[in-house]
Amino acid sequence: MKAKVLKDLILSGKKPEVQLTDCLWDDSWGEKHMIAEVTKVIEDMDGWNFTFDYTKFKSVDLPLQAHNWHLKDGETGTAIEAGLMDENNLAEDVIFAEDAEVPVELIGNETPLAEYLKSGFTGSYVEWLEKIAEELIPDCMKPWKKGI
């Protein structure tokens, strides 16, 4: 999606919910498939500064976070473990030029992901998909559940 389109949505009063189609930038916390609410945009001398807030979708996003941040003991871990992100305030600002491509897609109203988010289900997205599959096709999960 072009940064201009995303900017115009936000400036019109919307806070679009998006799924990342790739990492936002090299040192971004946001990873491919994470979900964020784009809460604000501010003009910056290098383009437009977008705030991506992942807090609302923490249960979906935490399992997707990268484990490539350097920890104090020389090991690698998550940005949260490294103290770079606060688990209770998962937001980051990213600057894009107006004509740049932002690697996100809007979460449509009639997608499985949108239905999961509306459902209020407290488990993970995968658990919800398994539950729906079982409801639609009884015993479809039976072969896999034997080992659980």
C-alpha positions in Angstrom: 0.0 0.0 0.0 1.3 3.4 -0.8 2.2 5.6 2.1 0.0 8.3 0.7 -3.1 6.0 0.9 -2.3 5.0 4.5 -1.6 8.6 5.4 -4.9 9.8 3.9 -6.9 7.1 5.8 -5.4 8.2 9.1 -5.8 11.9 8.4 -9.5 11.2 7.6 -10.0 10.0 11.2 -9.5 6.3 10.7 -7.1 4.0 12.6 -6.7 1.2 10.0 -5.9 -2.3 11.2 -3.3 -3.8 8.9 -1.4 -7.0 8.5 2.3 -6.7 7.7 3.3 -8.4 4.4 7.0 -8.0 5.3 9.2 -6.4 7.9 8.6 -2.6 8.0 12.3 -1.9 8.1 15.6 -3.5 9.0 15.4 -2.8 12.8 11.6 -3.0 13.1 9.9 -5.0 15.8 7.0 -5.6 13.3 7.5 -8.9 11.4 5.7 -10.4 8.5 2.1 -11.5 9.4 1.9 -9.3 12.5 -1.2 -7.2 13.0 -1.1 -3.5 14.0 -3.4 -0.6 14.3 -1.9 2.5 12.6 -2.9 5.1 15.2 -1.3 8.3 13.9 0.8 10.0 11.3 2.9 13.1 11.6 4.8 14.9 8.8 8.5 14.5 9.2 11.3 16.1 7.2 12.0 12.7 5.7 8.4 11.8 4.9 5.5 10.6 7.1 6.0 9.2 10.6 3.5 6.4 11.1 2.8 4.9 14.5 2.1 1.1 14.4 0.5 -0.1 17.6 0.6 -3.9 18.1 -0.7 -3.9 21.7 -4.3 -4.7 20.8 -3.1 -7.8 18.8 -0.4 -8.9 21.3 -1.7 -12.5 21.4 -1.3 -12.8 17.7 2.0 -10.9 17.4 4.1 -12.1 20.3 4.6 -15.6 18.8 5.8 -14.0 15.6 8.5 -11.8 17.0 12.1 -12.3 15.9 14.7 -13.8 18.2 17.6 -11.9 16.7 18.2 -9.1 19.2 21.5 -9.1 21.2 21.0 -9.8 25.0 23.4 -8.7 27.7 24.7 -12.2 28.2 25.8 -12.5 24.5 22.9 -14.6 23.6 20.1 -13.6 21.2 16.4 -13.2 22.1 13.4 -11.0 21.4 13.3 -7.2 21.4 11.2 -7.5 24.7 13.9 -9.6 26.3 16.5 -7.1 25.2 14.6 -4.3 26.8 13.9 -2.5 23.4 10.1 -3.0 23.5 7.7 -2.8 26.4 5.3 -5.8 26.3 2.5 -3.5 27.6 3.0 -0.8 25.0 4.0 -2.5 21.7 4.2 0.4 19.4 6.8 1.8 17.0 7.2 4.7 14.7 8.3 4.2 11.2 9.0 6.9 8.5 8.0 6.4 4.9 8.3 8.8 2.0 4.8 9.6 0.6 5.4 7.6 -2.6 7.0 4.7 -0.8 5.3 1.3 -0.6 4.4 0.3 3.0 4.5 -3.5 3.4 0.9 -3.8 4.8 -2.5 -4.8 3.7 -5.8 -3.7 5.3 -7.6 -6.4 7.2 -10.8 -6.8 5.3 -14.1 -7.5 7.0 -14.7 -10.8 5.3 -11.4 -12.6 5.9 -10.7 -15.4 8.4 -8.3 -13.1 10.2 -11.0 -10.4 10.6 -13.5 -13.0 11.8 -10.9 -14.2 14.4 -10.3 -10.6 15.6 -14.1 -9.9 15.9 -14.8 -13.3 17.7 -13.1 -12.3 21.0 -11.5 -15.7 21.1 -8.7 -15.6 23.7 -6.5 -18.3 22.2 -4.1 -17.9 19.2 -5.2 -17.5 15.6 -4.1 -21.1 14.8 -6.2 -22.4 17.8 -9.2 -20.5 16.5 -8.7 -21.9 13.0 -8.6 -25.4 14.4 -11.8 -24.8 16.4 -13.6 -23.5 13.3 -12.4 -26.4 11.2 -13.7 -28.8 13.9 -17.1 -27.0 13.9 -17.4 -27.1 10.1 -16.1 -30.6 9.7 -16.7 -32.7 12.8 -13.7 -35.0 13.7 -11.5 -33.4 11.1 -8.9 -32.7 13.7 -9.1 -36.2 15.2 -6.0 -37.7 13.4 -3.8 -34.9 14.8 -5.3 -34.8 18.3 -4.3 -38.4 19.0 -0.7 -37.3 19.7 -1.7 -34.3 21.9 
